[in-house]
């Protein structure tokens, strides 16, 4: 049975300055499920969120994410209730 993400994090990954971009991390109560890079433009956090949600296969819209656009390049997080 496939694990269902109960938390989605979208963040600006700048660990490698030559390859900065949006990234995601999916997790559940047992830990990380998946992570990777996203193709959205720097100023398109909504696009990055939509892409991560599609990868996760959950039905949630970008408005359900808490956001912090000014810390570490920006990030957003959603947690299932």
N, C-alpha and C positions, 0 to 999 in steps of 0.2 A: 504494500500500500504506500502510495506517495505521500510524503510529508507536505502539509499545508502551511504556508507562511502565516505567522501571526504578528510578525513585525517586518516592516520594510523600511530601510534607511537608504536615502539618496543623498549623496554628498559630492562636493567638488574635491577630487583626488589630485593633490599636487605633490605627492611624494617623489615623483619623477618629473622634474621641471621640463624635460623634453617631451613628455607625454601626459600633460595635464588634461583633465576632462571629468565629466560626470561619471559616477560609479554607483553601484547599488550593493546592498547586502540583505539577504532574506534569512530570517531565522524563525524558530518556533521554540517551544519550551525545552526541547532537547539540544538547542544550540543552532549554529549556522547550517543553512541548507545550501545556499548558493551565493555567489558574488561575482562581480565582473564590471566591465566598463559599459558605458552607454554612449550613444552617438549624438545626443542633443547638443545644440550650441550653448556656449557659455552663459548667455542671458536667458536661456529657456529652461528654467527649473520645472515648469509645468510639463514640458515635453519630456524631460528626464524622468519625472514622476510617472507620467503615462507609460513610458517605455518600461520602467521597472515593474509597474502594476501588470502590464501585459506579460512580462516574463514570469511573474509570480503566479499568474492565473487566478487572481482574486478580483472580486467585483467591488472596487472602491474608486472614488474619483479624487482628483488632485486636491479638492477643497477639504478633504478629510485629513490631510497631512498637516502637522504642526511644522512651522518653518522658522528657520533662523538664517536669513540671507547674508548677514554681515559677519559671521564667525567662520574662520577657516575656509573662506571661499563660498560658503553657503551649504546648508543641508536641510533636509526635510525628513520627518519620521511619521510613520503610521503604525499604530498598535491595535490589534483586534480587541474588542471588549469581551 
